[in-house]
Amino acid sequence: MPEVQNVGQGQLTIENLRDYEENGVPGYRYDIVVTFPPLPLGEPLEVAWLLTHRLTHRDQWRPSSVHRVHLTPAVPIGKLSISVRFTPPEIPEEIWRIDNIPPQNVLQAQARGEALTPSHNRVQAKWEDITLGRTCGIVWYWPDT
């Protein structure tokens, strides 16, 4: 189960952990729920959180598996920044961003956007003016070894 650390306003919780299989690879999914404090109409809110998921060697996904961190907003978002940090020696062989795509296209090859190169074992991508109901995020494959 991932660990959550709230940074700034809003309370992040992980709910509805459930088994999931994708392309023959077992895993799990969960819902991330962010509860915001009451705000006056039209007032912007900046929220941030840190989600940490530590995998043991036995829990590593098979190399052909796609991993992703993405957001499909249900409320207007002015700016979004997602960063992913990897712990050496496990560094993905391919990392790319996805930009304002339909959520169902996240795993499709044509959904690939700009390739991302880790710097100090971390990748980051930023977006502005995300379309409601469209997905932005970071996707990666683990190496074959």
C-alpha positions as CSV (number, residue, x, y, z in Angstrom):
1,M,0.0,0.0,0.0
2,P,1.4,3.4,-0.9
3,E,2.3,5.9,1.8
4,V,0.8,9.3,1.7
5,Q,2.2,12.6,2.9
6,N,0.0,15.8,2.6
7,V,1.8,18.9,1.6
8,G,-0.1,22.2,1.8
9,Q,-3.9,22.3,1.7
10,G,-6.2,19.4,1.0
11,Q,-6.3,16.0,2.6
12,L,-5.3,13.0,0.4
13,T,-6.5,9.5,1.2
14,I,-6.1,6.2,-0.6
15,E,-9.3,4.2,-0.8
16,N,-10.8,1.1,-2.5
17,L,-7.7,-1.0,-2.8
18,R,-8.5,-3.9,-5.2
19,D,-6.8,-6.6,-7.2
20,Y,-6.3,-5.9,-10.9
21,E,-4.7,-7.7,-13.8
22,E,-3.5,-6.1,-17.0
23,N,-2.0,-8.1,-19.9
24,G,-1.6,-11.1,-17.6
25,V,0.3,-9.1,-15.0
26,P,-1.3,-9.1,-11.5
27,G,-1.3,-6.0,-9.5
28,Y,-3.8,-3.7,-7.8
29,R,-5.5,-0.4,-8.2
30,Y,-6.8,2.2,-5.7
31,D,-8.6,5.5,-5.7
32,I,-6.8,8.6,-4.6
33,V,-9.3,11.0,-3.0
34,V,-8.5,14.6,-2.2
35,T,-10.7,16.5,0.1
36,F,-10.4,20.3,-0.1
37,P,-11.2,22.8,2.6
38,P,-14.2,25.2,1.9
39,L,-13.3,27.9,-0.5
40,P,-15.0,31.1,-1.7
41,L,-16.4,30.7,-5.2
42,G,-13.7,31.4,-7.8
43,E,-10.7,31.3,-5.4
44,P,-7.8,29.2,-6.6
45,L,-6.3,26.5,-4.4
46,E,-2.8,25.0,-4.6
47,V,-2.6,21.4,-3.4
48,A,0.3,19.0,-3.3
49,W,1.0,15.6,-2.0
50,L,3.7,13.0,-1.9
51,L,2.8,9.4,-2.7
52,T,5.5,6.8,-2.0
53,H,5.3,3.2,-3.2
54,R,8.2,1.0,-2.3
55,L,8.5,-2.3,-4.2
56,T,10.6,-5.2,-3.0
57,H,12.4,-7.3,-5.7
58,R,9.8,-10.0,-5.4
59,D,7.1,-7.4,-6.0
60,Q,8.6,-5.9,-9.2
61,W,6.4,-5.9,-12.2
62,R,7.5,-7.8,-15.3
63,P,9.5,-5.7,-17.8
64,S,6.7,-5.4,-20.4
65,S,4.3,-3.9,-17.9
66,V,3.3,-0.2,-18.3
67,H,3.4,1.9,-15.2
68,R,1.8,5.3,-15.0
69,V,1.0,8.3,-12.8
70,H,-1.7,10.4,-14.3
71,L,-4.5,12.8,-13.6
72,T,-7.9,13.1,-15.2
73,P,-9.4,16.3,-13.7
74,A,-13.1,16.5,-12.8
75,V,-12.7,20.2,-11.8
76,P,-10.8,23.0,-13.6
77,I,-7.0,22.9,-13.1
78,G,-4.8,25.8,-14.1
79,K,-1.4,24.1,-13.7
80,L,-0.2,20.6,-13.0
81,S,3.2,19.3,-12.1
82,I,4.0,15.6,-11.7
83,S,7.4,14.2,-10.8
84,V,8.4,10.6,-10.3
85,R,11.6,9.5,-8.5
86,F,13.2,6.1,-9.1
87,T,15.6,4.4,-6.7
88,P,18.7,3.0,-8.4
89,P,19.6,0.6,-9.7
90,E,15.9,0.2,-10.9
91,I,15.6,2.9,-13.6
92,P,13.0,2.5,-16.4
93,E,14.2,2.0,-19.9
94,E,11.5,4.2,-21.5
95,I,9.7,7.1,-19.9
96,W,7.4,9.5,-21.6
97,R,4.6,12.1,-20.9
98,I,1.0,12.0,-22.1
99,D,-0.8,15.2,-22.8
100,N,-4.6,15.8,-22.8
101,I,-5.6,12.4,-24.1
102,P,-8.8,10.5,-23.5
103,P,-8.3,8.3,-20.3
104,Q,-8.9,5.1,-22.2
105,N,-5.9,5.8,-24.5
106,V,-3.3,5.9,-21.7
107,L,-1.8,2.5,-22.6
108,Q,-1.8,2.9,-26.3
109,A,1.5,3.4,-28.2
110,Q,0.1,6.4,-30.1
111,A,-0.6,8.2,-26.8
112,R,3.2,8.7,-26.3
113,G,4.2,12.2,-26.0
114,E,7.7,13.6,-25.4
115,A,10.3,11.2,-24.1
116,L,11.5,12.1,-20.6
117,T,15.1,11.5,-19.4
118,P,15.7,11.1,-15.7
119,S,18.0,13.7,-14.0
120,H,19.2,12.5,-10.6
121,N,16.8,9.5,-10.9
122,R,13.8,11.8,-11.2
123,V,11.6,12.9,-14.1
124,Q,9.1,15.8,-14.0
125,A,6.5,17.1,-16.4
126,K,4.3,20.2,-16.2
127,W,1.1,21.2,-17.9
128,E,-1.2,24.2,-18.1
129,D,-4.8,24.5,-19.1
130,I,-5.7,20.8,-18.8
131,T,-9.0,20.0,-20.5
132,L,-11.6,18.5,-18.1
133,G,-12.0,14.8,-18.6
134,R,-8.6,14.5,-20.4
135,T,-5.6,12.8,-19.0
136,C,-2.0,14.1,-18.4
137,G,0.8,12.1,-16.8
138,I,4.0,10.2,-16.9
139,V,4.3,6.6,-18.2
140,W,7.2,4.1,-18.1
141,Y,8.5,0.6,-18.7
142,W,10.9,-1.3,-16.5
143,P,14.1,-2.7,-18.1
144,D,14.3,-6.3,-19.2
145,T,16.9,-7.2,-16.6
